[in-house]
Structures are given as structure tokens and as C-alpha cells.
Amino acid sequence: MTDAAHILVVDDDERIRALLKKYLTRNGYAVTAARDAAHARRLLELLAFDLLVIDVMMPGEDGLSLTRGLRETLETPILLLTAKSEAGDRIDGLESGADDYLPKPFEPRELLLRIAAILRRVVEPATVTESADVPKTLSLGVCRYDMARGELWRDGSPIRLTTAEAAMMRILSKQPGEPVSRTALLGDGGGDDEGGAQERAVDVQVTRLRRKIEEDPKAPRYLQTVRGAGYMLAPD
């Protein structure tokens, strides 16, 4: 990860904004801060960012609404900060289009690790085995997944993937026709949440991927559930 990565911090608490900006800057990142969703939108019209760190509980337009709105046109990775610790609340964050979430209060070091993990997924090229038995492109009905580029296409048009979805596709595509456990699909972005919250987060991301791949997401043909084993990519 390059030190030049530019992060936008969106939080209505002035003290937290200042602390995050100081801490992230000290650790090699360029940081811009926004006081609310409207301020963030104005900054996004003017500047390009490598990552957005957005607080969920903000007055006016909250972080979930902002994330959903941005996801309509923006591919930039999003890390949500939430004071809510319930698994369901964090799942809501992922369903809104966030790449990861971090509950408050958190250790500053953990924030750095989460940011590094997300940015690493952005810059890492897909690693594909050169075996002649493994194709470089997988056909998924009307969709096509380019393993070398890590790109998903539908009828000749690219499909936007979040960094978490892109990482999941890379993992699944390395073992087509073979089940991959939820633990393996967590990659390096998982935490130590109790009650299986992280595994449920994987389920949410699979649901989102199915909406992009499957003709009928409720009856998946290409991204299948393997009972007791995890998920499997089943190309044509």
C-alpha cells in the first residue's frame, strides 16, 4: 500500500474527526475530513479518494443512507464506523454497500489494519494459476468473469464489484466446482465478532453477488450453497 492513499473521513463529531485525521496522517495517509453527508458529497465532486471512512450515526442523512446513495455511482471502498454492536446492525452496513465495518469504541491499531486490508484488496492483482486445466475466463450464463483482471461482465458491460465482492470472486474462481468455506471467504478482513457475525457477513456478500450474477438470485445456478461446506462457483 502506498503512503499516498487519500482517505475521506466523514463524522459529525469534530473531536473524532480531528483525532482520526491526526492519527491517519501520522501513519502515512493523506486525510480530508467532512462534517456530514452533504459536506462529503461536495468533496467527492471535487476530489478523488482511495477510501471513505464514514460514521453511521450522523444527524440528517446518516452513514447508511449516504453509503447507499454513493454506491449507485461510486466504486471507492467504504469502511463504516458504528456505535451499534449488534450483528444485525453491522449486516445492515454491508447490505448498504460498505466493504467493511468497525464498531466503536475501537483500537486505533485495528482501524489501521482494516484500512490496510481494504486497500490491499484494491491494489492486489488477481493471482491465477497458470495450469492449463484452469481457464482464464469463467462463463456464468450471461455473465463472464475475467480471472486475470478480476472483472465481471454482463452482456458486454462491466458490473461494479465492491472490494469485498471482488476479493470473494477471486477466491471462488480459483476453485471452480469446489466448495469454499465461509472462513476462507472471510480473507484477511475478518474480525473476532461473537455469534457468527462475520460468517453472516459472508452470507450478505454472497447474496449481493447473486443479484449481480444470477437470473434468479433465489434459485442460484452459478453461485451455489454447499450445505455444511460453504459456497461454490459453478461456471458453465
N, C-alpha and C positions, 0 to 999 in steps of 0.2 A: 504494500500500500504506500502510495506516495504521500509525502508531507503536505503536498499542495491541495489535498482534498478539501473542498469548501462545504461546510455544514451550515444549514439554516436551523436555528433553534427557535421554536415558537412556544412561548409560555407567557401567561398574563402576569405572573409574579416577577416583579422587577429584580428582587434579590436572587431568585433562582436563575433568571436569565443571565445576570452578571456573573454568578458563580460558575455556571456551565460554560459561558464564553471564556472566562479566565482559565478554567481547568483544561478545556479542549485546546485552547490556543497554546497553553503551556506544553501540551503533548503533541504539538506539531500540526494542528489543523487550522485552516482559515475558518473563522466563525462570523456569521452575521446573525443578529437576533431580531425577532419580530414580537410585538406585544400582544397580537391577537390574529385571528384568521384573516381579517381584511388587510392588515399590515403585511402578513405573509404573502397574500395574493399579489399585492403591489410589488413586493420584492421579487417574486417569481417572474413577473413580467419584465423585469429589468436585468436579472442576474441568473446565471446557471449554477446549480448546486449539485454536489455529488451525493448528498444525503440530507433528509429532513428529520429533525428530532422534534416531535410535536406532543405537547401536553394534551391529555384528553379532556380534563375538567377545566374548561375556559368559559367565561361568560359570553353571551351572544352565541356565535357559531362555535360549537365545541370541536375537539380534535377528531372525533369520529366523522362528523359531518364534513369537516374540511378534507379529511383523507378521502372520503367517498367522492367528493367533488373533484379533487385533484386527480384521482385515478381515472377519470373519464378521458383525460388528455395527457397526463404526466406519467413518465416511467421511472422517475427518480425514486430510489429506495426510501422508505419511511419507517422510522422507529418511533413507536408511541410510548409515552411515559404516562402511567396511570396510577392514581392513588387507590384504585379499586383492586382488591387482591383475589376476588372470586374468579374461578376459572372461566365461568360464563362471560364475564366482562371482558376478559382477555380474548376469548374466542370472537366476541363482537368486534374487537380491534382487528383481528386477522380477516374477518369477513368484510370489513370495510375496505380492505386492500393494503393494509400495513404489512411490512415484511417481517417485523418482529415487535415485541413489546417488552417493557421493563417496568415492573411495579415499584412505586415509591413506598417507603424510602429505599434507596439503593446505594450500594457502594460505588464510588466513582470509578474504581478499577473495573467493576463489572460493566459499567457503561462503555468504557473504552473497549473491552473485549467484544461486546455486542456490536459496536460500530465497526471494529476491525473485521469481524466475521462477515457482516453485511457487505462491506466494501471489497473484501477479498472475493466474495462470490461474484461481484460485478466485474472485476478485472481478470479473474482466472479464466483462461480459455478452457473449453471443454476438452477433457482428456479421453481420447478414443483409442482403443486398442487397434493395432494395425493388422490383426488377424484377418485373413481372407474370409473367415466364416462370419464376421460381423460387418454388416453393411454400414455405410456412412450416412444413409438416409433411411428413415423408417416411414412406411406408409400407414396412415391411420385413417382409413376411409378417405374423406375429402381433405383431410389434413396431412401434412408432411412435416416430419421433424428432421432438421439438418443437424446431425450429431457433431459435425466438425465446428459448426458455427453456433450451436446451441440455440437455433431459431426454429420457431413453429410457424407454419404457413397453412392457410386455408384458401383453397381455390386461387392460389397465386398471390394472396395478400398476407402480409405478416400479421401475426397475432401477438399482442403485447403480453409479456410474462413479467410478473414481479420477480425480484431476485430469488425469493424463496421458491417460487414455482419453477424458475429456470434451473435452480440447483436440484430440485426434485426430479425434473425431467432428465437432467444429466445422469443422475444416479439410476433411475429406472431404465434408461435407454442402454446402459452398459450391460444390463442383464435381461434383454427382451425374452419374454416367455418364461421367466423365472421370478418367483415371488421375492419381494424385498421387504424386510421387517420395518415397522414403524420406527424402531430405534435407529436403523441405518438411514432412514429418510430424514431423521432429525438433523443429520450432518453435524456441523460444529456450532449451530446456532441455538441448540437446546440448553435448557437450564435445569434446575433441580426442583421444579414445582411438584407438590404433592398431588395425589389423587388423579394422576394420569393426565394432567392438563396439557403437557407437551405432546402426548400422543393424540389427544383430541385436536390439538392444533394441526397435526399432520392430516387428520381426517378433514378438517376445514379446507386445507390447501388442496387436498385431493378433490374435494367437491368443487372447488373453484376451477381446477384444471379440467374436470369432466365437463363443465359448462362450456369450455373453450374447444374441447376435442370431440365430444360425443354428440351424435344427432339426438339421442335421448339420454340425458345425464342420469335419469332414474333407472335406466336399464343399460348400464355401460357395457360396451363391446370391447373397447381398446384399453381402458384403464380399469382393470378388474380387481375386485376384492378377493383375496385368497384366505378363506376362513382359518384363523389360528396362525397365519403366516405373514400377513401384511397385504401388500398391493403388487400387482404385476402389470407391466405394459405388454399388450398382446397385439403387435402390428399385423397387418395383412400378410 
